[in-house]
């Protein structure tokens, strides 16, 4: 099987199971692959796939040892999904998942043995099986609410 590269890295979609974003738009992705030579793109350390109206993070370097704030928007589109095993086996210490994310894939952060803190919002609709499996040091999970203020506009709740 040929090895497809995106920015000198294997295209994550070939290594990880397909999420709903890639599966639902498979034809469009094949067209994009034929036109651009690959469909996994890179923004900083994030590898992602661009869907018609959203972004899915599909990979992140396993050797990163700091704190991660997942961007809410890439290429002008909301980051709505974190793919299966996207951060798995990593050495990150903490992660903030933005309110734009509605799906975290199976085993997305599995085996992140140094992960101690996760922050996410009530907009999360699906947390995949074993998303944080074998994260032995995980002891701080912050759940933040998005609620309407007195003007009916979304407002971030600073509480945990």
N, CA, C and O of each residue as an XYZ file, in Angstrom:
640
protein
N       0.851     -1.184      0.000
C       0.000      0.000      0.000
C       0.888      1.236      0.000
O       1.810      1.317      0.811
N       0.639      2.204     -0.886
C       1.469      3.405     -0.928
C       1.294      4.217      0.341
O       0.263      4.140      1.009
N       2.296      4.983      0.658
C       2.269      5.808      1.858
C       1.958      7.239      1.449
O       2.779      7.896      0.810
N       0.791      7.720      1.810
C       0.371      9.065      1.448
C       0.834     10.027      2.528
O       0.694      9.755      3.720
N       1.382     11.144      2.102
C       1.935     12.100      3.052
C       1.218     13.436      2.968
O       0.766     13.861      1.904
N       1.130     14.082      4.114
C       0.652     15.459      4.192
C       1.678     16.200      5.027
O       1.829     15.932      6.219
N       2.375     17.123      4.410
C       3.422     17.867      5.109
C       4.445     16.938      5.758
O       4.801     17.114      6.923
N       4.905     15.969      5.014
C       5.916     15.012      5.449
C       5.478     14.115      6.593
O       6.322     13.541      7.281
N       4.183     13.984      6.810
C       3.646     13.088      7.837
C       2.611     12.200      7.181
O       1.922     12.642      6.261
N       2.481     10.967      7.625
C       1.444     10.106      7.041
C       0.074     10.733      7.242
O      -0.231     11.240      8.322
N      -0.729     10.700      6.227
C      -2.085     11.239      6.336
C      -2.831     10.463      7.408
O      -2.977      9.244      7.313
N      -3.300     11.163      8.420
C      -3.882     10.535      9.602
C      -5.102      9.688      9.266
O      -5.359      8.686      9.934
N      -5.844     10.069      8.256
C      -7.051      9.317      7.940
C      -6.746      7.904      7.481
O      -7.602      7.025      7.582
N      -5.541      7.671      6.978
C      -5.170      6.331      6.562
C      -4.745      5.484      7.760
O      -4.806      4.256      7.702
N      -4.313      6.133      8.849
C      -3.854      5.414     10.027
C      -4.927      5.237     11.084
O      -4.834      4.333     11.915
N      -5.917      6.065     11.066
C      -6.940      6.043     12.105
C      -8.289      5.705     11.490
O      -8.491      5.891     10.290
N      -9.194      5.218     12.293
C     -10.506      4.871     11.755
C     -11.239      6.132     11.311
O     -11.020      7.214     11.856
N     -12.087      5.985     10.343
C     -12.809      7.127      9.800
C     -13.868      7.632     10.764
O     -14.653      6.847     11.295
N     -13.892      8.924     10.989
C     -14.943      9.542     11.775
C     -16.087      9.907     10.853
O     -15.990      9.711      9.642
N     -17.176     10.438     11.406
C     -18.333     10.752     10.578
C     -18.024     11.815      9.531
O     -18.618     11.824      8.453
N     -17.103     12.700      9.848
C     -16.753     13.758      8.910
C     -16.175     13.160      7.631
O     -16.649     13.464      6.536
N     -15.153     12.308      7.762
C     -14.531     11.727      6.585
C     -15.475     10.766      5.880
O     -15.543     10.759      4.651
N     -16.199      9.960      6.637
C     -17.072      8.958      6.039
C     -18.196      9.616      5.249
O     -18.488      9.215      4.122
N     -18.825     10.625      5.840
C     -19.959     11.288      5.202
C     -19.600     12.035      3.935
O     -20.445     12.224      3.061
N     -18.367     12.454      3.831
C     -17.951     13.220      2.666
C     -16.818     12.527      1.926
O     -15.916     13.178      1.400
N     -16.872     11.197      1.888
C     -15.804     10.412      1.276
C     -15.587     10.792     -0.183
O     -14.445     10.907     -0.628
N     -16.652     10.983     -0.919
C     -16.508     11.322     -2.326
C     -15.791     12.665     -2.486
O     -14.882     12.799     -3.305
N     -16.214     13.657     -1.693
C     -15.575     14.969     -1.768
C     -14.106     14.879     -1.389
O     -13.267     15.560     -1.978
N     -13.793     14.043     -0.410
C     -12.409     13.877      0.008
C     -11.579     13.210     -1.083
O     -10.420     13.575     -1.284
N     -12.154     12.238     -1.789
C     -11.435     11.591     -2.882
C     -11.142     12.597     -3.989
O     -10.058     12.587     -4.572
N     -12.100     13.454     -4.272
C     -11.883     14.500     -5.270
C     -10.759     15.424     -4.801
O      -9.863     15.764     -5.575
N     -10.812     15.825     -3.535
C      -9.771     16.708     -3.003
C      -8.419     16.028     -3.042
O      -7.413     16.667     -3.352
N      -8.378     14.730     -2.728
C      -7.130     13.989     -2.761
C      -6.548     14.006     -4.166
O      -5.348     14.215     -4.348
N      -7.403     13.786     -5.157
C      -6.944     13.756     -6.545
C      -6.425     15.124     -6.979
O      -5.474     15.211     -7.756
N      -7.044     16.188     -6.480
C      -6.662     17.527     -6.887
C      -5.428     18.022     -6.139
O      -4.524     18.600     -6.742
N      -5.390     17.796     -4.823
C      -4.327     18.400     -4.018
C      -3.195     17.454     -3.665
O      -2.181     17.893     -3.122
N      -3.335     16.178     -3.954
C      -2.274     15.231     -3.631
C      -2.373     14.705     -2.213
O      -1.444     14.036     -1.761
N      -3.438     14.968     -1.493
C      -3.632     14.493     -0.130
C      -4.696     15.317      0.545
O      -4.939     16.455      0.144
N      -5.335     14.776      1.555
C      -6.406     15.542      2.176
C      -6.237     15.763      3.657
O      -7.129     16.338      4.281
N      -5.161     15.345      4.245
C      -4.877     15.703      5.630
C      -4.006     16.950      5.600
O      -2.952     16.962      4.964
N      -4.441     17.987      6.281
C      -3.703     19.241      6.306
C      -3.080     19.444      7.675
O      -3.410     18.732      8.624
N      -2.185     20.408      7.779
C      -1.454     20.664      9.006
C      -1.629     22.116      9.406
O      -1.541     23.014      8.568
N      -1.880     22.349     10.705
C      -1.879     23.682     11.283
C      -1.091     23.579     12.573
O      -1.568     22.985     13.540
N       0.095     24.138     12.607
C       0.966     23.953     13.768
C       1.205     22.473     13.960
O       1.623     21.786     13.028
N       0.946     21.975     15.153
C       1.107     20.551     15.438
C      -0.140     19.733     15.137
O      -0.101     18.506     15.221
N      -1.237     20.378     14.791
C      -2.499     19.684     14.554
C      -2.600     19.197     13.109
O      -2.404     19.966     12.168
N      -2.907     17.910     12.948
C      -3.257     17.374     11.640
C      -4.773     17.298     11.621
O      -5.388     16.868     12.597
N      -5.382     17.715     10.510
C      -6.837     17.773     10.462
C      -7.342     17.481      9.060
O      -6.593     17.531      8.084
N      -8.624     17.175      8.983
C      -9.308     17.064      7.697
C     -10.399     18.123      7.671
O     -11.064     18.396      8.670
N     -10.557     18.704      6.492
C     -11.541     19.748      6.311
C     -12.766     19.150      5.634
O     -12.672     18.572      4.552
N     -13.898     19.294      6.276
C     -15.161     18.847      5.711
C     -15.857     20.043      5.079
O     -15.303     21.142      5.051
N     -17.039     19.841      4.584
C     -17.749     20.918      3.905
C     -17.956     22.115      4.829
O     -17.724     23.255      4.428
N     -18.395     21.859      6.078
C     -18.691     22.975      6.991
C     -17.922     22.917      8.302
O     -18.157     23.747      9.180
N     -17.009     21.959      8.460
C     -16.335     21.816      9.753
C     -14.956     21.181      9.586
O     -14.543     20.810      8.487
N     -14.263     21.069     10.717
C     -12.911     20.513     10.783
C     -12.894     19.384     11.803
O     -13.552     19.467     12.840
N     -12.140     18.329     11.509
C     -11.887     17.256     12.482
C     -10.385     17.141     12.705
O      -9.618     16.974     11.757
N      -9.973     17.234     13.968
C      -8.571     17.016     14.325
C      -8.334     15.510     14.276
O      -9.071     14.746     14.899
N      -7.309     15.080     13.540
C      -7.082     13.644     13.363
C      -5.780     13.141     13.964
O      -5.609     11.935     14.140
N      -4.849     14.055     14.285
C      -3.567     13.601     14.827
C      -2.858     14.755     15.515
O      -3.094     15.926     15.219
N      -1.986     14.389     16.437
C      -1.174     15.344     17.187
C       0.104     14.611     17.578
O       0.052     13.412     17.854
N       1.246     15.290     17.612
C       2.512     14.595     17.912
C       2.500     13.884     19.270
O       2.109     14.460     20.285
N       2.932     12.641     19.265
C       2.978     11.841     20.492
C       4.001     12.355     21.496
O       3.873     12.101     22.694
N       5.018     13.075     21.020
C       6.101     13.493     21.914
C       5.918     14.892     22.508
O       6.808     15.384     23.202
N       4.779     15.539     22.247
C       4.504     16.862     22.817
C       4.274     16.722     24.318
O       3.469     15.891     24.738
N       4.961     17.518     25.133
C       4.892     17.336     26.587
C       4.224     18.483     27.336
O       4.289     18.513     28.565
N       3.605     19.398     26.672
C       3.015     20.547     27.351
C       1.514     20.494     27.496
O       0.900     19.427     27.512
N       0.936     21.688     27.602
C      -0.509     21.866     27.714
C      -1.066     22.186     26.331
O      -0.452     22.939     25.574
N      -2.211     21.626     26.000
C      -2.796     21.801     24.669
C      -4.134     22.522     24.766
O      -4.999     22.152     25.561
N      -4.287     23.550     23.951
C      -5.573     24.210     23.780
C      -5.965     23.963     22.325
O      -5.344     24.494     21.404
N      -6.986     23.164     22.134
C      -7.432     22.839     20.783
C      -8.136     24.076     20.217
O      -9.010     24.642     20.874
N      -7.766     24.498     19.008
C      -8.400     25.702     18.448
C      -9.875     25.470     18.146
O     -10.270     24.368     17.765
N     -10.673     26.492     18.313
C     -12.108     26.406     18.025
C     -12.377     26.554     16.531
O     -13.370     26.038     16.017
N     -11.481     27.267     15.833
C     -11.671     27.525     14.408
C     -10.358     27.315     13.668
O      -9.306     27.777     14.109
N     -10.426     26.616     12.544
C      -9.303     26.460     11.621
C      -9.831     26.722     10.217
O     -10.920     26.263      9.875
N      -9.092     27.439      9.414
C      -9.493     27.727      8.021
C     -10.884     28.357      7.949
O     -11.606     28.157      6.972
N     -11.255     29.105      8.964
C     -12.561     29.751      8.969
C     -13.726     28.828      9.273
O     -14.883     29.232      9.160
N     -13.433     27.583      9.659
C     -14.493     26.614      9.963
C     -14.346     26.136     11.398
O     -13.231     26.060     11.914
N     -15.462     25.812     12.050
C     -15.378     25.348     13.438
C     -14.776     23.943     13.537
O     -15.055     23.068     12.717
N     -13.954     23.757     14.548
C     -13.440     22.421     14.861
C     -14.544     21.739     15.652
O     -14.815     22.112     16.793
N     -15.185     20.735     15.046
C     -16.340     20.094     15.681
C     -16.062     18.675     16.147
O     -16.883     18.084     16.847
N     -14.917     18.121     15.769
C     -14.668     16.716     16.079
C     -13.191     16.464     16.351
O     -12.310     17.058     15.730
N     -12.953     15.568     17.295
C     -11.610     15.057     17.551
C     -11.666     13.586     17.193
O     -12.421     12.823     17.797
N     -10.878     13.188     16.222
C     -10.938     11.837     15.682
C     -10.449     10.758     16.631
O      -9.780     11.033     17.627
N     -10.794      9.537     16.299
C     -10.363      8.372     17.075
C      -8.841      8.323     17.138
O      -8.165      8.407     16.112
N      -8.316      8.188     18.335
C      -6.892      8.066     18.620
C      -6.062      9.280     18.196
O      -4.846      9.172     18.039
N      -6.706     10.428     18.012
C      -5.999     11.626     17.557
C      -4.867     12.043     18.497
O      -3.813     12.478     18.032
N      -5.066     11.918     19.798
C      -4.053     12.307     20.777
C      -3.520     11.096     21.551
O      -2.734     11.260     22.484
N      -3.929      9.913     21.180
C      -3.591      8.697     21.928
C      -2.078      8.505     22.039
O      -1.317      8.848     21.134
N      -1.677      7.952     23.163
C      -0.272      7.639     23.462
C       0.599      8.877     23.599
O       1.826      8.785     23.566
N      -0.035     10.037     23.752
C       0.722     11.272     23.864
C       1.239     11.524     25.273
O       0.886     10.821     26.221
N       2.076     12.535     25.387
C       2.678     12.902     26.667
C       2.164     14.244     27.176
O       2.757     14.834     28.080
N       1.044     14.736     26.589
C       0.534     16.029     27.003
C       0.094     16.010     28.463
O      -0.259     14.966     29.012
N       0.123     17.205     29.084
C      -0.209     17.327     30.504
C      -1.656     17.755     30.731
O      -2.312     17.274     31.655
N      -2.152     18.655     29.889
C      -3.543     19.093     30.029
C      -4.091     19.424     28.649
O      -3.341     19.685     27.708
N      -5.418     19.407     28.550
C      -6.064     19.734     27.282
C      -7.340     20.522     27.554
O      -8.104     20.212     28.468
N      -7.546     21.552     26.735
C      -8.785     22.315     26.750
C      -9.474     22.052     25.419
O      -8.936     22.348     24.352
N     -10.671     21.489     25.505
C     -11.470     21.172     24.319
C     -12.463     22.314     24.156
O     -13.246     22.571     25.070
N     -12.456     23.012     23.014
C     -13.319     24.194     22.867
C     -14.800     23.843     22.772
O     -15.168     22.694     22.532
N     -15.630     24.846     22.963
C     -17.077     24.642     22.923
C     -17.580     24.272     21.532
O     -18.703     23.786     21.396
N     -16.779     24.490     20.508
C     -17.182     24.120     19.145
C     -17.186     22.608     18.935
O     -17.864     22.114     18.034
N     -16.439     21.869     19.751
C     -16.331     20.415     19.587
C     -17.581     19.732     20.132
O     -17.956     19.918     21.290
N     -18.220     18.932     19.266
C     -19.414     18.204     19.685
C     -19.166     16.696     19.753
O     -19.996     15.956     20.280
N     -18.019     16.235     19.218
C     -17.729     14.804     19.200
C     -16.253     14.559     19.498
O     -15.365     15.174     18.908
N     -16.020     13.636     20.438
C     -14.667     13.145     20.719
C     -14.690     11.658     20.403
O     -15.490     10.911     20.968
N     -13.826     11.232     19.514
C     -13.823      9.858     19.028
C     -13.339      8.832     20.040
O     -12.780      9.174     21.082
N     -13.566      7.567     19.709
C     -13.121      6.451     20.542
C     -11.601      6.528     20.743
O     -10.849      6.756     19.795
N     -11.174      6.338     21.971
C      -9.748      6.288     22.327
C      -8.990      7.559     21.944
O      -7.771      7.518     21.777
N      -9.686      8.681     21.802
C      -9.057      9.919     21.334
C      -7.853     10.334     22.180
O      -6.858     10.821     21.644
N      -7.937     10.147     23.485
C      -6.840     10.516     24.388
C      -6.336      9.301     25.165
O      -5.679      9.459     26.194
N      -6.628      8.124     24.699
C      -6.256      6.896     25.409
C      -4.745      6.798     25.595
O      -3.966      7.196     24.729
N      -4.360      6.265     26.731
C      -2.948      6.015     27.047
C      -2.103      7.279     27.130
O      -0.892      7.225     26.916
N      -2.721      8.414     27.436
C      -1.970      9.648     27.697
C      -1.615      9.605     29.183
O      -2.322     10.173     30.015
N      -0.551      8.951     29.496
C      -0.197      8.646     30.881
C       0.170      9.858     31.731
O       0.172      9.767     32.959
N       0.481     10.990     31.102
C       0.854     12.185     31.850
C      -0.273     13.217     31.904
O      -0.113     14.283     32.497
N      -1.409     12.899     31.285
C      -2.539     13.814     31.248
C      -3.160     13.929     32.645
O      -3.601     12.935     33.222
N      -3.188     15.156     33.178
C      -3.734     15.374     34.523
C      -5.018     16.196     34.522
O      -5.788     16.132     35.481
N      -5.265     16.977     33.449
C      -6.389     17.897     33.463
C      -7.058     17.993     32.090
O      -6.391     18.083     31.059
N      -8.403     17.972     32.105
C      -9.203     18.119     30.884
C     -10.299     19.140     31.172
O     -10.959     19.082     32.209
N     -10.485     20.073     30.244
C     -11.588     21.030     30.328
C     -12.416     20.890     29.058
O     -11.875     20.890     27.952
N     -13.719     20.772     29.219
C     -14.615     20.689     28.064
C     -15.929     21.377     28.388
O     -16.179     21.744     29.536
N     -16.770     21.552     27.374
C     -18.014     22.291     27.520
C     -19.234     21.402     27.353
O     -19.139     20.281     26.854
N     -20.386     21.919     27.779
C     -21.630     21.154     27.709
C     -22.153     20.998     26.278
O     -23.198     20.384     26.067
N     -21.445     21.540     25.312
C     -21.818     21.367     23.913
C     -21.385     19.999     23.381
O     -21.801     19.595     22.295
N     -20.561     19.297     24.132
C     -20.080     17.977     23.721
C     -21.261     17.014     23.684
O     -21.924     16.787     24.695
N     -21.514     16.453     22.503
C     -22.662     15.583     22.297
C     -22.295     14.101     22.412
O     -23.105     13.294     22.869
N     -21.091     13.750     22.004
C     -20.663     12.352     22.036
C     -19.227     12.246     22.520
O     -18.311     12.838     21.948
N     -19.056     11.489     23.571
C     -17.734     11.157     24.090
C     -17.515      9.686     23.785
O     -18.199      8.827     24.341
N     -16.580      9.393     22.917
C     -16.360      8.034     22.438
C     -15.921      7.065     23.514
O     -15.492      7.458     24.598
N     -16.038      5.802     23.191
C     -15.639      4.715     24.077
C     -14.161      4.840     24.439
O     -13.309      5.018     23.569
N     -13.874      4.746     25.723
C     -12.490      4.794     26.225
C     -11.748      6.042     25.746
O     -10.536      6.002     25.533
N     -12.473      7.149     25.578
C     -11.848      8.385     25.094
C     -10.666      8.795     25.965
O      -9.681      9.333     25.461
N     -10.760      8.543     27.271
C      -9.674      8.861     28.185
C      -9.189      7.595     28.896
O      -8.726      7.658     30.035
N      -9.295      6.457     28.225
C      -8.885      5.175     28.803
C      -7.404      5.129     29.123
O      -6.576      5.596     28.340
N      -7.074      4.569     30.268
C      -5.694      4.404     30.727
C      -4.936      5.716     30.886
O      -3.725      5.772     30.672
N      -5.649      6.762     31.260
C      -5.020      8.043     31.613
C      -4.922      8.055     33.141
O      -5.705      8.719     33.822
N      -3.960      7.319     33.656
C      -3.854      7.041     35.089
C      -3.696      8.288     35.954
O      -4.122      8.283     37.109
N      -3.103      9.344     35.434
C      -2.869     10.548     36.231
C      -3.992     11.584     36.109
O      -3.926     12.640     36.738
N      -5.013     11.292     35.311
C      -6.111     12.239     35.111
C      -6.915     12.382     36.398
O      -7.590     11.447     36.830
N      -6.834     13.567     37.005
C      -7.525     13.783     38.272
C      -8.313     15.086     38.315
O      -8.924     15.402     39.336
N      -8.309     15.846     37.222
C      -9.020     17.113     37.205
C      -9.787     17.225     35.888
O      -9.198     17.446     34.830
N     -11.105     17.070     35.970
C     -11.948     17.207     34.787
C     -12.886     18.374     35.038
O     -13.716     18.337     35.947
N     -12.744     19.418     34.216
C     -13.573     20.619     34.354
C     -14.631     20.621     33.276
O     -14.334     20.507     32.087
N     -15.850     20.750     33.704
C     -16.998     20.812     32.803
C     -17.518     22.233     32.847
O     -17.927     22.712     33.905
N     -17.507     22.910     31.718
C     -17.997     24.289     31.669
C     -19.295     24.358     30.894
O     -19.491     23.651     29.905
N     -20.165     25.213     31.358
C     -21.462     25.385     30.709
C     -21.438     26.612     29.808
O     -20.790     27.618     30.098
N     -22.152     26.494     28.729
C     -22.486     27.657     27.907
C     -23.958     27.904     28.177
O     -24.780     27.007     27.986
N     -24.295     29.076     28.606
C     -25.697     29.366     28.880
C     -26.042     30.748     28.353
O     -25.162     31.572     28.105
N     -27.307     30.983     28.190
C     -27.759     32.269     27.673
C     -27.785     33.286     28.798
O     -28.272     33.009     29.894
N     -27.248     34.481     28.508
C     -27.317     35.550     29.499
C     -28.669     36.248     29.394
O     -29.533     35.789     28.646
N     -28.870     37.321     30.108
C     -30.178     37.981     30.137
C     -30.568     38.566     28.781
O     -31.724     38.942     28.584
N     -29.616     38.649     27.838
C     -29.911     39.161     26.499
C     -30.143     38.032     25.502
O     -30.363     38.288     24.318
N     -30.096     36.788     25.967
C     -30.310     35.643     25.102
C     -29.099     35.234     24.283
O     -29.201     34.387     23.396
N     -27.940     35.841     24.581
C     -26.711     35.527     23.861
C     -25.897     34.501     24.639
O     -25.936     34.490     25.870
N     -25.162     33.642     23.944
C     -24.318     32.663     24.653
C     -23.327     33.372     25.548
O     -22.763     34.400     25.174
N     -23.118     32.829     26.718
C     -22.205     33.392     27.683
C     -21.443     32.266     28.335
O     -22.044     31.260     28.709
N     -20.162     32.397     28.481
C     -19.362     31.339     29.099
C     -19.454     31.429     30.611
O     -19.293     32.498     31.200
N     -19.714     30.293     31.220
C     -19.747     30.212     32.682
C     -18.343     29.959     33.153
O     -17.745     28.958     32.759
N     -17.791     30.810     33.973
C     -16.434     30.647     34.459
C     -16.281     29.530     35.470
O     -15.153     29.186     35.826
N     -17.356     28.958     35.939
C     -17.282     27.903     36.954
C     -16.850     26.594     36.382
O     -16.734     26.439     35.166
N     -16.609     25.649     37.253
C     -16.126     24.357     36.787
C     -17.060     23.251     37.032
O     -16.768     22.107     36.684
